């Protein structure tokens, strides 16, 4: 029973590390795919303005 607070804090740190890892992956994906997605929306916008 004396070690329960340490284990609870350890779980919180593990969740924080997972959250940071997911955030890094999302940021990297947006940096890689951002221009591609922007070009797709620009093409769609140009197509709609020509109609």
Secondary structure, DSSP 8 states (H G I E B T S, - for coil): -TTHHHHHHHHHHHHHHHHHHHHHHHHHHHHHHHHHHHHHHHHHHHHHHT-
